[in-house]
Amino acid sequence: MTDKTANTGTGLVVSADAVKLEKDTTGVVDEEQTDFEYSYDPNGNMTLMKDNSKHAKIHQYAIAYTELNQVSKVDEQVKNAEGVYTTKRSITFTYDENGNPLNRSYDSEIADFEYDVRNLVTKVTQKKNAADLNPKVTSYTYNDNGQVATEKLPNGNITTYSYYLDNKLQIQETRKGGSNGTIVNKHSIDYNANGHKIKDVVQLVNANGANDNHTLTYEYDPMDRIARMTKVNTATGTTLRTETYEHDANHNVIKQTIGSDTTTYTYDRNRLVSAVTNGVTAKYNYDVYGRLRSVTSGSTVIESYKYDGFDHIIEHKKWNDQTQGLDTTKYAYDPLDRTVSKTIKAGTTGAKTTEFGYLGLSGEVLTESVAGVVQKSYLYSPWGKRLAMVKHETLGDKNSYYGYNPHTDVEMLYKEDGSVEGTYGYTAYGKEDKEMTTGPDAEGNPNYNPDEPHNPYRYSAKRWDPATKSYDMGFRDYSPGLNRFLSLDMYNGALSDMGLTTDVWTNNRYAFAGGNPITNTDYDGHIPVEVSDRPSNNPHRDFVTPTTIDLIEKMLQDYQKEKCLIVK
């Protein structure tokens, strides 16, 4: 403020050419402060990661390495009142002479891996413990190019893959109980000259035992962005649904029609300002950091978001028409940006907190616990593909096995006997296709729970949050209803951040998959990748070799780009 005085005859006048706003924090206790510390060995390997935050679930991660700098052990440790650390859980890894993981062990699973002469995984054996006499075995075979030819799940279902000469997927077929069993899922795909999918003939059995056979056709604009997707009954030729999309020069969807619902979008510097659907307007407001802050309809705030200093959503409120109030959901995170707890209906007598445990330092959820009791656990391949979900119920464990479509979306859930437990479908940008959803997550099913889905992993194999209606893509959350991310993409490193701006696929820091979610998807919340390069579709590419060291190192490298680390 500049003190400019003038004698007006009645006193002094002070004119301000700038105003600095200061928040009065007198008597305010900071409950959201995060304090992370990191230590490294002389080889640059992270050996210790401390979470000194007030509400930390795990206070310290201690990481040990082999002589070849491979992760050999991760200890999750908690600190008592005297400041003494004790290990809550350990995960260990062993490797063969070629650097391939041989064993991965933790408190609720032992996984052994076998390889062929090309270092391709041929068998994954997973046990509850060393005495388990009924292990779950997943096996693989490959073609001459090293692509997966067959995948056999522990329930006996076998999926076969065939490819075009340019290595693009041609046919994916799953049969119940083996190669001579009934077809429960099949995709036959055609591509255009630019390598984009133009036709997908789908043969599918849903959870009700009915055949849902349909054909999907795709059209693109001159910039290879999705323009139209049509779903047709294969037998009758009847059009079941048509989707159309119009994009601006920055890959923002400015108009879309899905079935009978048409939505137009307005933007300001790539930030969504308003969406009008069938005459109903929703307006979107952002904070100074480019994060979605609230959504309003008329004078009513129907959604609000609260973030921590690392752009994590820590509180979400949404209008509930039944209670005529706001439902609150709260979240907590660890030093690697992973959600460690989620509380639904926070602040009410119906509040329920779910805590998440992870596979080492990766982003793969191992367990979901409520009140200290494990409710669900998940099994993974060496490269991070989710193979199975285990629900731990009073009468015993219930196993469900995942089936994916060629886009790596979860399309099927299979029972222990190989039959279909549930099916899922999606629009071009990943919104739920309710007509294709059958089983426990379908509306009208006796077990349907909109707040706590039976299977939370859906589009692009990412976790669905019914509160925010978004997917956790890693660094950011993606809204399939808005076709965009909720927050601005960024790196703290200047060169890395500049790279986002100069890349044609990422210079719009909110857009998803560069306007082509059919060919592309998003792996980590930063960079769109072609579906064929996803780990679940091409598991043995160098950059996604087993979850153990490469995926952990990639995660740490990305994390260092995103955050300013305190190195000790």
Secondary structure, 3 states (H helix, E strand, C coil): CCCCCCECCCCECCCCCCCCCCCCCCCCCCCCCCCEEEEECCCCCEEEEEECCCCCCCCEEEEEECCCCCEEEEEEEEECCCCCEEEEEEEEEEECCCCCEEEEEECCEEEEEEECCCCCEEEEEEECCCCCCCCEEEEEEECCCCCEEEEECCCCCEEEEEECCCCCEEEEEEECCCCCCCEEEEEEEEECCCCCEEEEEEEEECCCCCECCEEEEEEECCCCCEEEEEEEECCCCCEEEEEEEEECCCCCEEEEEECCEEEEEEEECCEEEEEEECCEEEEEEECCCCCEEEEEECCEEEEEEEECCCCCEEEEEEEECCCCEEEEEEEEECCCCCEEEEEECCCCCCCEEEEEEECCCCCCEEEEEECCEEEEEEEECCCCCEEEEEEEECCEEEEEEEEECCCCCEEEEECCCCCEEEECCECCCCCECCCCCECCCCCCCCCCCCCCCCCCECHHHCEEECCCCEEECCCCEEECCCCEECCCCCCCCHHHHHHHHHCCCCCCCCECHHHCCCCEEECCCCCEEEHHHCCCCCCCCHHHCCHHHHHHHHHHHHHHHHCCCCEC
